[in-house]
Amino acid sequence: MSSVTKIIYLYGKKFLLKTKKSLRQKSLGFFHLTMRKNFYRMILRGDLMKIYLDNCCYNRPFDDQKQIKIQLETIAKLHIQNQIKIGIYNLVWSYILDFENKNNPYEDKKFQIAEWRFIAKENIFEENEEIILTAEKLQAEKNIKTYDALHIACAIFAKCDYFITVDKKLLNTQIEEIKIISPINFLQEVE
């Protein structure tokens, strides 16, 4: 392979990238356009976007993939995780994710999900008064279940930009401090 051509693999497909003095948008298509938008956003903000994925989101690839909606959510979620791995987004992990994952009866799923704890750029290892008060407020005002309220409270505490979930009830909940969004809508909004 010459020094002017590189092959980039994305989802098992080869993309040819011709490197001369500058990257051309058409050289890499969708991948380059995504990287470019996110790069400009990082420059303007001075930091990376922080996102929090809830337990439902981590488990989506293990769900029955017969329904097209589940397949699309899985693809979107895996794309987001790939972007986390290459440094486009900062992932936040919390003690409540650890707790729920430890109660997962499937060892293979538990192991694969637990790896994301070490990939996350920020970890909330234990609850504090602010998280508990926020969770209690969410439970009282929005009628959100305990674990979901703790997930959202951790994301708010970490000052995440987005809380990504596939939980229908949460997706229909409006919270002022954070945007709750599905993996598909997240990609449509930020890319």
C-alpha positions in Angstrom: 0.0 0.0 0.0 1.4 3.4 -1.0 1.8 6.3 1.3 -0.9 8.2 -0.5 -3.6 5.6 -0.1 -5.0 4.1 3.1 -7.8 1.6 3.6 -10.2 2.2 6.5 -12.6 -0.5 7.6 -16.0 0.6 8.9 -18.6 -2.1 9.6 -16.7 -4.6 7.5 -16.7 -2.4 4.4 -13.6 -1.0 2.9 -13.3 2.7 2.3 -10.4 4.1 0.3 -8.9 7.3 1.6 -6.6 9.1 -0.7 -4.3 11.4 1.3 -2.7 14.2 -0.6 -2.4 17.6 1.0 -5.9 17.6 2.4 -8.8 15.2 2.8 -11.5 15.5 0.3 -15.1 15.0 1.4 -15.8 12.6 -1.4 -12.7 10.5 -0.5 -14.4 8.9 2.5 -18.0 9.7 2.0 -20.3 9.3 5.1 -17.5 8.5 7.5 -15.5 11.6 6.7 -18.5 13.9 6.8 -19.4 12.5 10.3 -15.8 13.0 11.5 -15.7 16.5 10.1 -19.0 17.7 11.8 -17.9 16.2 15.1 -14.4 17.7 14.8 -15.9 21.2 14.2 -18.2 20.8 17.2 -15.3 19.8 19.4 -13.3 22.8 18.3 -16.3 25.2 19.0 -17.1 23.7 22.4 -13.6 23.0 23.5 -14.4 19.5 24.6 -16.1 16.3 23.6 -19.8 15.7 23.9 -20.7 13.6 27.0 -23.2 10.8 26.6 -24.8 8.3 28.9 -26.2 5.0 27.7 -28.7 3.3 30.0 -28.8 -0.5 30.7 -31.6 -1.1 28.1 -29.3 0.4 25.4 -26.4 -1.8 26.3 -28.6 -4.8 26.2 -30.3 -3.9 22.8 -27.8 -6.0 20.7 -28.8 -9.1 22.7 -32.5 -8.7 22.1 -34.5 -10.6 19.5 -33.5 -9.0 16.2 -36.6 -10.1 14.3 -38.2 -6.7 14.5 -36.8 -4.0 12.2 -37.0 -1.3 14.9 -34.8 -3.4 17.2 -32.4 -4.0 14.4 -32.1 -0.3 13.6 -31.7 0.6 17.2 -29.0 -2.0 17.5 -27.1 -0.7 14.5 -27.4 2.9 15.7 -26.2 1.9 19.2 -23.2 -0.1 17.8 -22.3 2.9 15.6 -22.4 5.2 18.7 -20.1 2.8 20.5 -17.7 2.7 17.6 -17.5 6.5 17.7 -16.9 6.4 21.5 -14.0 4.0 20.9 -12.4 6.3 18.3 -12.8 9.4 20.6 -15.7 11.2 19.0 -17.8 11.1 22.2 -17.0 10.8 25.9 -18.9 8.0 27.6 -20.1 8.3 31.2 -20.5 5.1 33.3 -22.1 4.8 36.8 -22.5 2.6 39.8 -26.1 1.9 38.9 -25.0 0.4 35.6 -22.6 -1.8 37.5 -25.3 -2.8 39.9 -27.8 -3.7 37.1 -25.2 -5.4 35.1 -24.1 -7.6 38.0 -27.7 -8.8 38.3 -27.7 -9.9 34.6 -28.2 -13.7 34.6 -26.3 -14.2 31.3 -22.6 -14.3 31.9 -21.6 -13.5 28.3 -23.8 -10.4 28.2 -22.6 -9.3 31.6 -19.0 -9.6 30.6 -19.4 -7.7 27.3 -21.3 -4.9 28.9 -18.9 -4.6 31.8 -16.0 -3.9 29.4 -17.6 -0.4 28.7 -16.9 0.6 32.3 -13.2 0.7 31.3 -13.8 2.5 28.0 -15.8 5.2 29.7 -13.9 8.5 30.2 -15.8 9.3 33.4 -17.0 7.0 36.1 -19.4 7.8 38.9 -18.4 5.1 41.4 -20.9 5.9 44.2 -24.0 7.8 44.9 -24.0 11.1 46.6 -26.6 13.4 48.0 -27.1 15.4 44.8 -27.7 12.2 42.8 -30.2 10.9 45.4 -32.1 14.2 45.6 -32.3 14.4 41.8 -33.5 10.8 41.5 -36.2 11.4 44.2 -37.3 14.5 42.4 -37.6 12.6 39.1 -39.6 9.8 40.8 -42.0 12.3 42.4 -42.4 14.7 39.5 -42.1 12.5 36.4 -43.2 9.1 37.9 -39.9 7.4 36.8 -38.9 4.0 38.2 -36.1 4.0 40.8 -33.3 2.6 38.6 -34.2 4.8 35.7 -34.3 7.8 37.9 -30.8 6.9 39.3 -29.5 6.5 35.7 -30.8 9.9 34.7 -29.6 11.5 37.9 -26.1 10.2 37.3 -26.2 11.6 33.8 -27.3 15.0 35.0 -24.7 14.9 37.8 -22.0 14.2 35.2 -23.3 17.1 33.0 -24.0 14.8 30.1 -25.3 16.3 26.9 -27.5 13.3 26.1 -29.1 10.3 27.9 -29.5 7.6 25.3 -32.1 4.9 25.8 -34.5 2.5 24.0 -37.0 2.6 26.9 -40.3 4.0 25.4 -41.5 5.5 28.7 -38.3 7.4 29.2 -38.2 8.5 25.6 -41.6 10.2 26.2 -40.3 12.0 29.2 -39.1 15.6 29.0 -36.4 16.6 31.5 -35.0 20.2 31.5 -31.5 19.3 32.6 -30.8 16.6 29.9 -32.0 15.5 26.5 -33.4 11.9 26.5 -33.1 10.4 23.1 -33.1 7.1 21.2 -29.9 5.9 19.5 -31.5 6.5 16.1 -32.6 10.0 16.9 -29.3 10.8 18.5 -27.5 10.0 15.2 -30.0 12.0 13.2 -29.5 15.0 15.5 -25.8 15.1 15.8 -24.5 13.8 12.5 
